[in-house]
Amino acid sequence: MTIDAAFNASVAYYDEWMMKALPNYNDIFSSALALLPFQPQAALEVLDLGAGTGLFSKHVLGKYPQAKFVLVDLAEKMLEVARQRFGNASDQFQYVLGDYRKLEGEAEYDLVISSLSIHHLEDADKQALFGSIYTVLRQGGIFINVDQIRGETAFLRELYWDHWLEQVQASGFAPERIQESIDRRTTYDKEALLEEQLTWLKSSGFQNVDCVYKNFFVGVFLGMKD
């Protein structure tokens, strides 16, 4: 099964799953929003990579109601949920069905966001994408990536996995839904080390690079274009 088909198959329960399966979901996204220095009425131009059903964009829209968004994803059914979510603000949203490794055109953005997506890429593609993101950001622009982190040792990798598995097994989801998520993670995840991700951001030109929040295997990464 291709990755877009796998995520299309999860669309009916994806949002609820994310809120229960991520360690400290609310802390993750409140931490991400706290990094944004823009004025509340700013007409930001936002690019959401691997947008899925638009959860990250929803949080940004709540803080910046005048923002305009471009949502990019491979999974058509996920983007359809996003269209429905933002139906009352349809003039502020564009949807692109495709591979975000190929950022094209002359558009520039104030903010690029991504959540739980870039870890599906090979490491070389991650590095290249960070460079492309830097290029499409305006001066003063910000990149925030909520993403997975590979444990540096076998002990840490087992710790992260067991903690996640314990959490999802207590989520109330049916065993087959839990198994589907396990299968997605073991098939499609290509996590990188924390230090690798920070190094790639810096080498792409980003300043003030940091992982500002980390909970087991999930981190909130920041990079700024001065």
C-alpha positions as CSV (number, residue, x, y, z in Angstrom):
1,M,0.0,0.0,0.0
2,T,1.3,3.5,-0.9
3,I,1.6,6.1,1.9
4,D,-1.2,8.2,0.5
5,A,-3.5,5.2,0.4
6,A,-2.6,4.3,3.9
7,F,-3.5,7.7,5.2
8,N,-6.6,7.9,3.1
9,A,-7.8,4.7,4.7
10,S,-7.5,6.4,8.2
11,V,-9.4,9.5,7.4
12,A,-12.6,8.6,9.3
13,Y,-10.8,8.5,12.6
14,Y,-7.6,10.4,12.0
15,D,-8.2,13.6,14.0
16,E,-9.4,11.7,17.0
17,W,-6.5,9.4,16.7
18,M,-4.0,12.2,16.6
19,M,-5.4,13.8,19.7
20,K,-5.1,10.6,21.7
21,A,-2.0,9.0,20.2
22,L,0.4,12.0,20.4
23,P,2.1,12.5,23.8
24,N,0.6,15.7,25.2
25,Y,-1.2,16.8,22.0
26,N,-2.4,20.1,23.5
27,D,1.1,21.0,24.9
28,I,2.7,20.3,21.5
29,F,0.5,22.7,19.6
30,S,0.3,25.4,22.2
31,S,4.1,25.4,22.3
32,A,4.1,25.7,18.5
33,L,1.7,28.7,18.6
34,A,3.7,30.4,21.3
35,L,6.6,30.7,18.9
36,L,4.7,32.9,16.5
37,P,5.5,36.6,17.0
38,F,3.1,38.1,14.5
39,Q,0.4,40.5,15.4
40,P,-3.1,38.8,15.8
41,Q,-4.6,40.6,12.8
42,A,-1.6,39.9,10.5
43,A,-2.6,38.7,7.0
44,L,0.0,35.9,7.1
45,E,0.7,33.7,4.1
46,V,1.1,30.2,5.5
47,L,2.3,27.0,3.7
48,D,1.3,23.7,5.5
49,L,3.3,20.8,4.2
50,G,1.8,17.3,4.7
51,A,-1.3,19.1,5.9
52,G,-3.5,16.1,6.2
53,T,-6.9,17.1,7.6
54,G,-5.6,20.6,8.5
55,L,-5.2,20.2,12.2
56,F,-2.1,22.4,12.5
57,S,-3.6,25.0,10.2
58,K,-6.7,25.0,12.3
59,H,-4.6,26.0,15.4
60,V,-2.8,28.8,13.4
61,L,-6.1,30.1,12.0
62,G,-7.5,30.3,15.6
63,K,-4.7,32.7,16.5
64,Y,-4.5,34.5,13.1
65,P,-8.0,34.7,11.7
66,Q,-6.9,36.8,8.7
67,A,-4.2,34.4,7.6
68,K,-4.2,32.7,4.2
69,F,-3.2,29.1,3.8
70,V,-1.9,26.7,1.1
71,L,-2.3,23.1,2.2
72,V,-0.2,20.4,0.5
73,D,-0.7,16.7,0.8
74,L,-0.5,13.5,-1.1
75,A,-3.7,12.0,0.4
76,E,-6.8,13.3,-1.5
77,K,-9.3,12.2,1.2
78,M,-7.4,13.9,3.9
79,L,-7.4,17.2,2.0
80,E,-11.2,16.7,1.5
81,V,-11.7,16.7,5.2
82,A,-9.6,19.9,5.4
83,R,-11.9,21.5,2.8
84,Q,-14.9,20.7,4.9
85,R,-13.2,21.9,8.0
86,F,-12.4,25.3,6.5
87,G,-15.6,25.7,4.5
88,N,-16.6,28.9,6.2
89,A,-13.2,30.4,5.3
90,S,-12.8,29.0,1.9
91,D,-11.5,32.2,0.4
92,Q,-8.5,31.9,2.7
93,F,-7.5,28.4,1.7
94,Q,-5.9,26.7,-1.3
95,Y,-5.4,23.0,-1.6
96,V,-2.6,21.3,-3.5
97,L,-2.7,17.5,-4.1
98,G,0.9,16.5,-4.6
99,D,4.4,15.8,-3.4
100,Y,5.8,18.7,-1.3
101,R,9.4,17.7,-2.0
102,K,8.9,19.6,-5.2
103,L,8.2,23.2,-4.1
104,E,7.7,25.2,-7.2
105,G,6.7,28.6,-8.3
106,E,7.5,32.1,-7.0
107,A,5.2,32.2,-4.0
108,E,6.7,33.4,-0.7
109,Y,5.4,32.8,2.8
110,D,5.6,34.3,6.2
111,L,5.2,30.9,7.9
112,V,5.8,27.3,6.9
113,I,4.4,24.6,9.1
114,S,4.4,20.9,9.1
115,S,3.2,18.3,11.6
116,L,4.0,14.6,11.7
117,S,4.9,14.3,8.1
118,I,8.5,15.1,7.2
119,H,9.7,12.0,9.1
120,H,8.3,9.9,6.3
121,L,11.0,11.2,3.9
122,E,14.5,9.8,3.4
123,D,17.2,11.8,5.2
124,A,18.5,13.3,2.0
125,D,15.0,14.4,1.1
126,K,14.6,16.0,4.6
127,Q,17.7,18.0,4.1
128,A,16.8,19.1,0.6
129,L,13.3,20.1,1.8
130,F,14.6,22.2,4.6
131,G,16.6,24.1,2.0
132,S,13.6,24.6,-0.2
133,I,11.5,25.8,2.8
134,Y,14.2,28.4,3.6
135,T,14.1,29.6,0.0
136,V,10.3,30.1,0.0
137,L,10.2,32.0,3.3
138,R,10.3,35.8,3.3
139,Q,12.9,37.6,5.4
140,G,11.7,37.3,9.0
141,G,9.7,34.2,8.1
142,I,9.4,31.2,10.4
143,F,9.4,27.4,10.0
144,I,7.8,25.3,12.6
145,N,8.0,21.5,12.3
146,V,6.2,19.2,14.7
147,D,7.8,15.9,14.1
148,Q,9.1,12.6,15.3
149,I,12.6,12.0,16.7
150,R,14.7,8.8,16.6
151,G,16.1,7.8,19.9
152,E,19.9,7.9,19.9
153,T,20.3,4.5,21.6
154,A,18.4,1.2,21.4
155,F,17.3,1.8,25.0
156,L,15.7,5.2,24.1
157,R,14.1,3.8,21.0
158,E,12.5,1.1,23.0
159,L,11.5,3.5,25.7
160,Y,9.8,5.8,23.2
161,W,8.0,3.0,21.4
162,D,6.7,1.3,24.6
163,H,5.5,4.7,26.0
164,W,3.6,5.4,22.8
165,L,2.2,1.8,22.6
166,E,1.0,2.0,26.2
167,Q,-0.7,5.3,25.5
168,V,-2.6,4.1,22.4
169,Q,-3.6,0.9,24.0
170,A,-5.3,3.0,26.7
171,S,-6.9,5.2,24.1
172,G,-10.2,3.3,23.7
173,F,-9.6,2.6,20.0
174,A,-10.4,-0.8,18.6
175,P,-7.5,-3.2,18.3
176,E,-7.6,-3.1,14.5
177,R,-7.2,0.7,14.6
178,I,-4.2,0.4,16.9
179,Q,-2.7,-2.3,14.6
180,E,-3.2,0.0,11.5
181,S,-1.3,2.7,13.2
182,I,1.5,0.3,14.3
183,D,1.7,-0.9,10.6
184,R,1.9,2.7,9.4
185,R,4.7,3.6,11.8
186,T,6.7,0.5,11.1
187,T,6.2,0.8,7.3
188,Y,6.5,4.5,6.6
189,D,8.4,6.1,9.5
190,K,12.0,7.2,8.8
191,E,12.8,9.1,11.9
192,A,16.0,11.2,12.2
193,L,18.0,12.0,15.4
194,L,17.4,15.2,17.1
195,E,20.9,16.5,16.5
196,E,20.7,15.6,12.8
197,Q,17.5,17.6,12.3
198,L,18.9,20.6,14.1
199,T,22.1,20.4,12.0
200,W,20.2,20.2,8.7
201,L,18.1,23.2,9.6
202,K,21.2,25.2,10.4
203,S,23.0,24.1,7.3
204,S,20.0,25.3,5.2
205,G,20.5,28.8,6.6
206,F,18.0,28.9,9.4
207,Q,18.8,31.0,12.5
208,N,17.7,30.6,16.1
209,V,17.3,26.8,15.4
210,D,16.0,24.8,18.4
211,C,13.8,22.0,19.5
212,V,11.7,24.1,21.8
213,Y,9.5,21.3,23.1
214,K,10.1,17.6,23.3
215,N,7.9,14.8,24.7
216,F,9.5,11.4,24.2
217,F,9.6,10.9,20.4
218,V,7.8,14.1,19.4
219,G,9.5,17.5,19.1
220,V,8.6,21.1,18.1
221,F,11.4,22.4,15.9
222,L,11.9,26.1,15.2
223,G,13.9,27.8,12.4
224,M,13.9,31.5,11.5
225,K,15.0,33.3,8.3
226,D,16.6,36.6,9.5
